[in-house]
Amino acid sequence: MKKPQLVLLASLLAILCSDATALNQTYYANICPNLESLIQGAVRGMMSTTNIAAAATLRLFFHDCMVQGCDASILIQNPNGDDEQHNFDNQFLRADGYRTVLAAKAAVDADPQCTNKVSCADIIALAARDAVFLSGGPTWKVELGRFDGKISTASSVDLPGASDNYDKLMSRFSVHNLTLTDMVALSGAHTLGATSCFHVNPRLYPTIDPNLDPGFASQLQGQCPAALNVNSFVFFDNTVITFDNDYFKQLQQKKGVLSSDEILYVDSRSQSIVDKFAANQADFFTAFVDAMKKLGRIDVKTAADGEIRKDCRFTN
């Protein structure tokens, strides 16, 4: 093979392998050896002060990774207000998630060995894992070595919507090389937390969504009157602060809060996966861990196109 062709082949291989080689579980072993305990301590502390810290932190990781990759761009606050936080799809993210990540960043930087050496993107990934684990869910080794992105714009946000049908949901996940099983497993994150009545009312008024159990619909109407109050909310399942498989059991009973939740059981293409996770929590946990690892590999930034932010809210 001629030299130019070898160079081209090497370049292509580097591009194809960049995300995989950029991350590893021991990235900070010598840089910040106490990293995981520092972050878990901060997450535990926040969870002791607010019962929605876990759900909010987990949501933050998903909303970050699905837009421009896992680069903490969701945390950037631009002076002109043109950033991901100000996109309408992110207006319902609770401040508790941001506070948890910033508390974890402060804890890490307070260790002289770690100051300004750990990316905000990695802190979000670890905090999300700990939020799940400390809520009774599984734990896993997080792949690390992400750099922080330098760009955040409102127009870049294109997230799965509360009223998306199966095909639209699947297209939003598959574009990131996430499978149907990944999509259903990640949707199981709704076992934690709540959603605004803004996302629920379209299923109740002027007519009730036929995919809703009538008794449950009546219950939702009591929580979300026709006169919309966006600050009113509905819990996703019965075990709102526990990470378990109750969410999938709710779907089987036509008690999915969002249309995009219930469609996972209504559509025959995903129904068997919901049944599997509802019947076996261990299967759900295994699939969720696999999906979270894949989610964490989306469009990872390196030193070439990223940085280690000194303040997670602003680029350096």
Secondary structure by P-SEA (a helix, b strand, c coil): ccaaaaaaaaaaaaaaaaaaaacccccccccccaaaaaaaaaaaaaaaaccaaaaaaaaaaaaaaaccccccccccccccccccccccccccccaaaaaaaaaaaaaaaacccccccccaaaaaaaaaaaaaaaacbbbbbbbcbbbbbccccccccccccccccaaaaaaaaaaacccaaaaaaaaccccccccccccccccccccccccccaaaaaaaaaaccccccccbbbbcccccccccaaaaaaaaacccccaaaaaaaaccccaaaaaaaaacaaaaaaaaaaaaaaaaaccccccccccccccccccc
